[in-house]
Amino acid sequence: MPDHSLISVADAQERLRQVRPPLGRERVALASALGRTVAEPVSAPLPLPPFDRAAMDGYAVRAAEVAEGTVLPIEGRTLAGEPPGRLPPGRAWRIFTGAPIPAGADSVVEQEAVHVGPGGAVFGRPVSVGRNIMHQGHERLAGAAVAAEGDRLTVAHLGLLAGAGMADILVWARPRVAVVEVGSELAPAGAALQPGHIYGVHRVWIPAAVSEWGGHVVSVAHAPDDRAEISRAVDAALERADLVITTGGVSVGEADFLPDILAELATPLFWRVAMHPGRAVAAARRRDRLIVSLSGNPGAAYLSAMVLVAPWWASLHGGRLLGRHSVEPLIGGFPRPTREPRYLAVRRVPGGVAADLPTGADVLTSYVHADGLAIVPAGSPAVPSGTAVPYWETPGVGRISPQWVAPRS
């Protein structure tokens, strides 16, 4: 039987980070790159925008030539997509949003401020240099960084890269993940429930999380509470995947075989972490492949995945998981003493955060409605309302999808 001693969350995270399955790199079309992680720094090949452009429909002028009541003949006009013209002195130029500024012009007066009469454009007031002009390179100069290695690509990233004229990008390959759900009582969705059975949820939410994180699920298996069958399923999964996630069978009961199986099939990293819920979690490595065994309780498994696996996943891609840390008053308090650090799914409320969501290792509902996690320190008595506690706006908890960036971003 493996060592029973608890390790801290920080120690568990660090031990996981030491396991780094080698990821290849691949070039993918920009249209398919959402959620992928940048594998080399990306610089803008040209300035954004590439030329001075009109910010709105109006009249391009030399600002020094415009005063209240000035009338300037209209020399020409330019639509977006047409080549720039050349503005002679003492003239105005009709221009439309996105069109290149004619040579000689230094300002665009919006059409609402101009009256067109028989003699040309009539201006009601002086204008300043640079008015209504999107200058070349005002968003990005040529050679400026657009994305760093380790950045997870967002919709905004893709817009910037497209604007820089890029059609594809080099990203890290998708880690291969296998899932093994353990439990004789677990039935697949759609099956008629037998007495004492429940539907298995891990075979659904874990592959969904892997897909959201940009991984590739290579297999999803179920094993009953039989040591030989669990061992075969885990062994087969380790042959196929960079990361194997199991659920159930990881505590100290007579049918909890995973700790011993991990010791037989791989090199244990830890068993049991000082956190509640989620204490029943183990990890091991086989060469450069990682296996993480989560609790069979859905809430505990979900919490362990977000606190332990998600940061490892970001670091595997060369990134740092985002998540705002602060200290907040716990409105309403918490009525029970705490042995190891207690992670409470909380909502933001006026004046702090509230732990008024359902609690329990089997509860997933809280992670749908939470804004983050409050962490009650180990050994705390019941927490009075208003007590300041650490708060982590946790990616993956509630409505915030996990996101990571290059460590120095």
SULLIN-V463360 format. One record per helix or strand. SS is the DSSP state (h for helix, s for strand). FROM is the first residue (numbers start at 1). TO is the last residue. If there is no record, write none. Layout:
SS,FROM,TO
SS,FROM,TO
This chain:
s,7,7
h,9,17
s,25,29
h,30,32
s,37,38
s,42,43
s,48,48
s,53,54
s,58,61
h,63,65
s,71,78
s,86,86
s,91,95
s,100,100
s,103,103
s,107,110
h,111,113
s,114,117
s,120,123
s,133,134
s,140,140
s,145,147
s,152,152
h,155,163
s,168,172
s,176,182
s,186,187
s,198,199
h,202,212
s,216,223
h,227,240
s,243,247
h,258,265
s,267,271
s,273,273
s,276,276
s,282,286
s,289,294
h,298,316
s,319,321
s,323,331
s,334,334
s,342,349
s,352,354
h,365,369
s,372,376
s,383,383
s,387,394
s,404,406
